[in-house]
């Protein structure tokens, strides 16, 4: 992404987003503590990031996850977090749990969801895991971060009341049946797993996506690249629910929501979510494309940037009323029926 494109995206957000929604952490607050390296189970090798075209990527199990982990990508992740939070009407999760005592966040990214969960449930122990050690040093005292690969066997000492994921289906985890089996064993009786997942293929209820959409072409190409590495980049809720039941879960629920792209919704909350969604796509399309298009689809950097420039023009078109379908899948083991 060029500097001008990035500046435009940030300008769009600053013009339309409510500054009161920004949150900061007071590092002098006694409720926060600086975690020691030993408690984070990390070694120097995981900071030896892979570098490609001026972007950095995780070192632990290098090459597994195709998105960058640098500062620009961390900003994008936090922006997308706010889009989801607004779409969920300022709720961290929809599972019917009032006072969880132990929470696990798989694929925690920057740790922003886990930090908010720890602040909202101060009597709970919260654990966030990820391939990249990009989480902040100052966190609530009831929160810890670990470097871990959820496709491997889980080794948590304690069980959880809530296990949470967001935007991981067919983009990072290689085996969702394995994930559900491990989650089943890691839950307390009556606990819940909640997967907040998104389909990267946009849709529109009023058919305003152009028939010659370059962004739709990008979506097809991106999906083709993802399929080369055994992933799809889209959520298949019916298959997910079947996999949940096969793992032994009951009370399987799928709630369908929408994250808008742009300020087109009439609902003021969704309009703000749409602004975050817009900036997420404007700022993130370069990072999400780079490895897939240049490494798998044999695009040159010039060809990729030509395509992305056309996509960015379309993203800014206010006549297009598009959104990402979101599926919030919830399920629990057969101990307690709600």
C-alpha positions in Angstrom: 0.0 0.0 0.0 1.3 3.4 -0.9 1.7 6.1 1.7 -1.0 8.1 0.2 -3.5 5.3 0.3 -2.7 4.7 4.0 -3.0 8.4 4.8 -6.4 8.4 3.1 -7.6 5.5 5.0 -6.6 7.0 8.3 -8.2 10.3 7.3 -11.4 8.5 6.6 -11.4 7.0 10.0 -10.6 10.2 11.8 -13.3 12.0 9.9 -16.1 9.6 10.8 -15.1 7.6 13.9 -16.0 8.7 17.4 -12.9 9.6 19.3 -14.6 8.7 22.6 -14.4 5.0 21.6 -10.6 5.0 21.7 -9.1 3.3 24.7 -5.7 3.6 26.3 -3.9 1.7 29.0 -2.5 3.6 31.9 0.7 1.8 32.6 0.9 3.3 36.1 -2.4 1.7 37.1 -1.7 -1.0 39.7 -4.1 -3.3 37.9 -1.5 -3.8 35.2 1.9 -5.5 35.4 4.9 -6.0 33.1 5.1 -9.7 32.3 8.6 -11.2 32.5 9.9 -13.1 29.5 10.0 -16.4 31.4 6.2 -16.2 32.1 5.5 -15.7 28.5 7.2 -19.0 27.5 9.1 -17.3 24.7 12.7 -17.6 23.4 14.8 -15.2 21.3 14.1 -17.3 18.2 10.5 -16.4 17.9 11.5 -12.8 17.5 13.6 -13.6 14.5 10.8 -12.6 12.2 10.6 -13.6 8.5 10.9 -10.6 6.2 9.3 -10.2 2.8 8.9 -7.0 0.8 9.3 -4.8 3.9 6.8 -6.7 5.9 7.5 -9.1 8.8 5.9 -12.4 9.6 5.8 -14.7 12.6 8.9 -16.9 13.3 7.3 -19.6 15.5 6.2 -22.3 13.0 7.3 -19.9 10.2 5.2 -19.9 7.1 2.0 -21.3 8.6 0.1 -18.0 8.8 0.2 -15.8 5.7 -0.6 -12.4 7.3 2.1 -10.0 8.5 2.7 -9.3 12.2 4.2 -5.8 11.9 2.9 -2.5 13.3 0.7 -1.8 10.3 -0.9 -5.2 10.6 -1.4 -4.8 14.4 -3.2 -1.5 13.8 -5.4 -3.2 11.2 -6.2 -6.0 13.7 -7.3 -3.5 16.3 -9.4 -1.6 13.8 -11.2 -4.9 12.9 -11.7 -5.6 16.5 -13.7 -2.4 16.9 -15.8 -3.3 13.8 -16.7 -6.6 15.4 -17.3 -5.1 18.8 -19.8 -2.6 17.3 -21.4 -5.3 15.2 -21.9 -7.3 18.5 -23.4 -4.2 20.1 -20.5 -3.8 22.5 -20.5 -7.3 23.7 -17.3 -9.4 23.9 -19.2 -12.7 23.4 -22.8 -13.9 23.0 -22.6 -17.1 24.9 -24.9 -17.2 27.9 -22.2 -16.9 30.6 -22.5 -14.3 33.3 -19.5 -14.8 35.5 -16.8 -16.9 33.8 -13.9 -17.9 36.0 -11.5 -19.0 33.2 -11.3 -17.7 29.6 -9.1 -18.9 26.7 -8.6 -16.7 23.6 -7.2 -18.7 20.7 -5.4 -16.6 18.0 -5.3 -13.6 20.3 -3.3 -11.4 17.9 -2.6 -8.1 19.6 -4.4 -9.3 22.7 -7.0 -6.6 22.6 -10.0 -8.9 23.0 -8.3 -10.8 25.9 -7.4 -7.5 27.6 -11.0 -6.3 27.4 -12.2 -9.7 28.6 -9.8 -9.6 31.6 -11.0 -6.1 32.5 -14.6 -7.0 32.2 -14.2 -10.2 34.2 -11.6 -9.3 36.8 -12.3 -12.5 38.9 -11.5 -14.7 35.9 -8.2 -16.0 34.7 -7.7 -15.1 31.0 -5.2 -16.8 28.7 -4.4 -15.6 25.2 -2.4 -17.7 22.7 -0.9 -16.8 19.3 1.9 -17.7 16.9 3.3 -14.1 17.2 4.6 -12.4 20.4 3.1 -9.1 19.5 1.0 -8.6 22.6 1.7 -5.6 25.0 3.9 -5.9 28.0 1.5 -4.2 30.4 -1.7 -6.2 30.9 -4.3 -6.8 33.6 -2.9 -9.0 36.3 -5.4 -11.8 35.6 -4.2 -12.1 32.0 -1.3 -14.1 30.5 -0.2 -14.6 26.9 1.4 -17.8 25.5 3.0 -18.6 22.2 1.3 -21.7 21.0 -0.1 -23.5 17.9 -3.7 -24.5 18.3 -3.3 -27.2 15.7 -1.1 -29.1 18.1 -2.1 -30.9 21.3 -3.2 -28.5 24.0 -1.4 -28.6 27.4 -3.4 -26.2 29.7 -3.3 -27.2 33.3 -6.8 -25.8 34.0 -10.1 -26.0 32.2 -12.1 -23.0 30.9 -15.6 -21.7 31.0 -15.3 -20.0 27.7 -13.0 -20.6 24.7 -13.1 -17.9 22.1 -11.8 -17.5 18.5 -12.3 -14.7 15.9 -11.6 -14.8 12.2 -9.6 -18.0 12.1 -11.8 -20.4 10.1 -10.0 -21.5 6.9 -7.4 -18.7 7.3 -5.1 -20.1 9.9 -6.1 -23.3 11.7 -5.5 -26.3 9.6 -7.9 -28.7 11.3 -11.1 -27.5 12.9 -12.1 -31.1 13.9 -8.9 -31.2 15.9 -9.7 -27.7 17.4 -13.1 -28.8 18.5 -11.8 -32.1 20.0 -9.2 -30.2 22.0 -11.7 -27.5 23.0 -14.1 -30.2 24.2 -11.5 -31.6 26.6 -10.4 -28.1 27.8 -13.9 -27.0 28.9 -15.4 -27.0 32.3 -18.8 -28.6 32.7 -21.4 -26.2 31.3 -18.7 -24.2 29.5 -19.0 -22.8 26.0 -16.9 -22.5 22.8 -17.7 -19.4 20.7 -16.2 -19.0 17.3 -16.8 -15.5 15.8 -15.9 -16.1 12.2 -16.2 -14.1 9.0 -16.5 -14.9 5.3 -14.0 -12.7 3.4 -16.2 -12.9 0.3 -18.4 -9.8 0.5 -22.0 -9.8 -0.4 -24.8 -7.1 -0.8 -28.5 -7.2 -0.1 -29.3 -4.6 -2.8 -27.1 -5.9 -5.6 -24.8 -2.9 -5.6 -21.6 -4.8 -6.1 -20.6 -4.2 -9.8 -20.8 -7.1 -12.1 -17.2 -6.3 -13.3 -16.0 -5.8 -9.7 -12.2 -5.9 -9.5 -12.5 -6.5 -5.8 -14.7 -9.6 -6.5 -11.9 -10.7 -8.9 -9.4 -10.2 -6.1 -11.6 -12.4 -3.8 -11.7 -15.2 -6.3 -7.9 -15.0 -6.8 -7.2 -14.8 -3.1 -9.4 -17.9 -2.5 -7.6 -19.7 -5.3 -4.3 -19.0 -3.6 -5.7 -20.1 -0.2 -6.9 -23.4 -1.6 -3.3 -24.1 -2.8 -2.2 -24.3 0.8 -5.2 -26.3 1.9 -7.4 -23.5 3.2 -10.4 -21.6 1.8 -10.5 -18.2 3.3 -14.2 -18.4 3.9 -16.5 -19.8 6.5 -18.8 -22.7 5.9 -21.2 -22.6 8.9 -23.1 -25.8 8.1 -19.9 -27.8 8.0 -18.6 -26.1 11.1 -21.8 -27.0 13.0 -21.5 -30.6 11.8 -17.9 -30.7 13.0 -18.9 -29.4 16.4 -21.5 -32.1 16.8 -19.1 -34.8 15.6 -16.7 -33.7 18.4 -19.5 -34.3 21.0 -20.9 -30.8 21.5 -24.6 -30.1 22.1 -26.6 -26.9 22.0 -25.0 -25.9 18.8 -26.1 -22.4 17.7 -25.2 -20.3 14.7 -26.0 -16.6 14.8 -25.7 -14.7 11.5 -24.6 -11.0 11.5 -23.0 -8.5 9.1 -19.9 -6.3 9.3 -20.6 -3.5 6.9 -17.9 -2.0 4.6 -18.4 1.7 4.5 -20.7 4.2 6.2 -23.8 3.1 4.2 -26.0 1.6 7.0 -28.7 3.8 8.5 -28.2 2.3 11.9 -25.6 4.7 13.6 -23.8 1.8 15.4 -23.5 -0.2 12.2 -22.5 2.9 10.3 -19.5 3.3 12.7 -18.7 -0.4 12.3 -18.8 0.1 8.6 -16.2 2.9 8.9 -13.9 0.6 10.8 -14.6 -2.2 8.2 -13.7 0.2 5.4 -10.4 1.2 6.9 -9.6 -2.4 7.7 -9.9 -3.3 4.1 -8.2 -0.2 2.7 -5.2 -0.7 5.0 -5.2 -4.5 5.1 -5.6 -5.6 1.5 -1.9 -5.2 0.8 -0.9 -7.4 3.8 -3.5 -10.0 3.2 -2.5 -10.2 -0.5 1.3 -10.1 -0.5 2.3 -13.7 0.3 -0.7 -15.3 -1.5 -0.4 -13.3 -4.8 3.4 -13.1 -5.1 4.3 -16.4 -3.5 1.6 -18.7 -4.8 -0.2 -17.0 -7.7 3.1 -15.7 -9.4 2.0 -12.0 -9.5 4.7 -9.5 -9.8 4.7 -6.6 -7.3 3.7 -4.2 -10.0 0.8 -6.4 -11.2 -0.4 -6.9 -7.6 -0.3 -3.1 -6.9 -2.2 -2.4 -10.1 -5.0 -4.8 -9.0 -5.0 -3.4 -5.4 -5.3 0.2 -6.7 -8.4 -0.7 -8.6 -9.8 -2.5 -5.6 -9.2 0.5 -3.3 -11.1 2.8 -5.7 -14.0 0.4 -5.6 -13.8 0.1 -1.8 -14.3 3.9 -1.5 -17.3 3.8 -3.8 -20.2 4.9 -1.5 -22.8 3.5 -4.0 -21.7 -0.1 -3.1 -23.5 -1.4 0.0 -21.4 -4.5 0.8 -20.7 -6.4 4.0 -18.9 -9.4 5.3 -21.1 -12.2 6.6 -20.3 -13.1 10.2 -21.2 -16.4 11.9 -21.1 -16.6 15.6 -21.1 -20.3 16.4 -21.6 -21.4 20.0 -21.6 -24.9 21.5 -21.0 -26.7 24.8 -20.3 -30.2 25.9 -23.2 -32.4 27.1 -22.9 -31.6 30.9 -25.4 -28.8 31.3 -28.3 -28.1 28.9 -29.2 -24.4 28.7 
